[in-house]
Every structure is written in structure tokens, then in C-alpha cells.
Amino acid sequence: MIVRFFHQMGSPRYFYGVAGKLIPWFMVSFLITLVVGLYYGLFVAPPDYQQGESYRIMYIHVPAAWMSMFIYVVMAVSGLISLVWRIKMTEVIVISSATVGASFTFLALATGSLWGKPMWGTWWVWDARLTSELLLLFLYLGIIALHSAIEDKRVAARAVSILALVGVVNIPIIHYSVEWWNTLHQPASITKFGKPSMDMSMLIPLLTMAISFKLYYGAVVLMRARAEIVERERNSRWVQDLVEQEAK
Amino acid sequence: MSTLSLTSAFTLLLKRDMTLAYRRRAELVNPLLFFVLVTAMFPLGIGNDPKLIEAVGPGVIWVAALLAALLSLDAMFRSDYDDGSLEQFMLSAHPVSILVLAKVLAHWLVTGLPLFIAAPLLAVLLNIPGDAIPTLMLTLILGTPVLSLIGSVGVALTVGLRRGGVILSLLILPLYVPVLIFATDAVKTAIVGIPTTAQLSILSAMLVGSLVLAPLATAASLRISLS
């Protein structure tokens, strides 16, 4: 049963159909959680006693930062699967995720910088988290660049999978070395609000936004995967039939 | 082929690469010259305040070493890829990762080691106190092999590309960050006069880790690049 499921999901044609059915569900639930999360985050949740209203950018910033790491792990896992079992669909997932992941990383950096200007008085500090997030963005960009440089897309996907795996081994090392570097050279002059001390009225919108972003990622990655599949399989019979149907 | 043991295959490949490098002596000097020139540019750019130069010295030397390593990396598999010998390595009965290790070692001997030898001179130019120079050299001898090892993965991924150079730097530089941080930190700590065992231990751990893992990733990448 499970084997059959994975076997079917490995077939581009089947995956294309299932993904097409799933996308609307992802989209609708993304929009619902987005509206609920934003409403509760921006209007219902109380202002922070220290930061006032400007802490609310957190409802975009924190989920985006979570997504940037989550997507990289998804890429590495699907990269491993595609290298070991040569499953075409996980290859497609790896590369479809890269751009979304890079966008979330950029979003996290940009919103963090917007928040940092009024709070810290500067757009950028070489803080450990900021620096490792920036390096994560570079890793994403490297993956995208490598994928676009290799013409044969199957080869490109496997090369990118290796790179994602090398990156995932390195991310903890990079993160801790940056943290160590920072704590040695720059005392913690900025106190971040600790997560456990967060009030439920702020935490729940945050978690809703996190779920919302995950759903968005699900929808977009499936869309991109479908586009990638059609491009890869453009010489196969079923894609040509599909195009003919669309043309009618 | 089957009579050739793994050890002799390793030494043969190493000897071959060293001979090839020796025959092209003029190219050997280039990364070293680049290293010296980049380092010399920094005081010109930031001014000749001795205090300032001393403060940025370790960082400058290491960033220059990073760039020099990056510059020379592309040559690691290039000529073997062009003349097809890389495919012969893939077809040989020996594990590719071990052969890769021989090539990386040869590459380090001709590019990393000269940096190590030139470093004391540059350290003097950048006002790094004499007491810290042994630490600088230690970080270089532990760190530059890591650069070659991690770099080999990137080169293996980009060897088939026409304009691999720029992409290579994008792939590799973020991965070099830990080495840069710990190496420069060790030198800075040594300048102040505090023991640097912690940083050097971590650098050694990175060397051992990359020694084990990088050749495997490089071998897998080469197989993909040649497919």
C-alpha cells in the first residue's frame, strides 16, 4: 500500500494530477490562516510593553525565518532521497523549493532590518543570527546559480542535491561558529524578547502565521513542481495531450 | 590494473600531479603573488595607521588566503577534465574518493603550502607581533587543507561548466566562513597573549571532518559532472 503510494507519486504524470488537485486546498487554507493570523496579530494582540506597535513585524519576520530553515531541510532531505533512490519527483521538489526558500530568507532579512532601524537604531548589525541568515541566503543563491548553469536539468538536480547536503552539514557549523565569533567580539548589547516569556495572545497569531506560511510554501512548491514537470516531460505523450486539451 | 594497489595508485597520482605542476612552474607562482598583492592592497586602502593595520592584519591575511585558494581551485580538475583523464580515474578499480584525496593533496602542496611559507613575511608587513606568528602559521597549516578539501566539492560540481568560476565562488565562500572565523580568532587571541588551544582544536576538528567527508562528496559530484 505505502510502497504503491510512493511508486505512484514517483511518476510525473500522477504527481502532476495530484498536485493540481492539492493546490486549491493549500491556497484556500493559506488564505484563511493568513487573514486570521494577520487580523489577530495586527489588531487583536496587545502592543508590546517595551516595543509598542513595531514588534508586530514579528508576525511576518519570525515565520519567514523559520521557513527559510525549514525549506533548506526539506531540500536536503529530498536531495538525499533523489540521490539514493533516483526518484524524479524529489529532484523536482529540491529545485522548486530553492527560489521559495531564498525569498523567505530575503524576507526575513528585510523585515528584520526594517525592525532593527527603529529598535536598534541601525539597519544591520553583525549579530550571530543575522549573519547566519545572510549566509543561508548565499547558500540558496549558490544552489539557484548552479541549477541554472547546468543545462541538463536531471544532472543539475543531482548536482544541486549534493550541494544542499553539503550545505546542511555545514549550516550548524556555520551557525555555531558565527555565534561563537559574535559572543567573543561583541557583548550582547541588545536584548531580544525571549520566546518562552511571550504571552499566549501574541503566540497564537504567530503560530497561525507560521502555519499559513507553510501552507503557502506547499501551494507554491507544488505549482513550481508542476511547471518543472511539464517542462521536463514536454516530449512525452501525456504532456502533449494536456497541451492540446488546454488549447481547445 | 588489478595488480596496482591502492597505495601505489595514490602515490602515482600524487607524483603525476606534482610533476605536472613542476613543469608549469610559472603558473605555480600566480596564487602566491595574488596572495601577497591582495595583502599589500589593504594597508594602501585603509591607511597606514600601525594600530589599525595590526588590528585587521589576521583578517586580511586570511581573507587573502581564502581568495588565493579560490583562484587556484578551478585548476584542480580542469586539465584532467579537458583531456579525459578524469574519466579514466572514474573507470579505475580504486575508490574515486581516495584518488580525489591524492589530487587534493597535490593541489594543497602547490597552492596551500606556499601561502604557509609566505605568511611570516606578510605578518611582519602587517605589524603582527612576532609571538603571534607561530599561531598564524599553525592556523594556516590546519586551515588551508580544509579550504582545498571543501573547495574540491565545489570544483567537482562546476568542472563541466563553461563559466564555472563565478559560480564556484558563490558555492564555496559561505562554506569557508567557519575556517575564517576560527583561524583569525586564534591569531587575534594570540596577539593578546591568551592560549589558543580551543580555536586550534576546532580547526583540527574541521580538518579531520572535511578529510573524511569532503572526498566522498567530491567523488559523487565528479560522477554527476561526468555523467
Interface residues (C-beta under 8 A of the other chain):
Chain A: L83 L135 F138 L139 L141 G142 A145 L146 A149 I150 V155 R158 A159 I162 L163 L165 V166 G167 V169 N170 I173 I174 S177 V178 W180 W181 L184
Chain B: V153 L157 T158 G160 L161 R163 G164 I167 L170 L171 L173 P174 L175 V177 P178 I181 F182 D185 I202 M206 L213 A217 A220 S221 I224 S225 S227
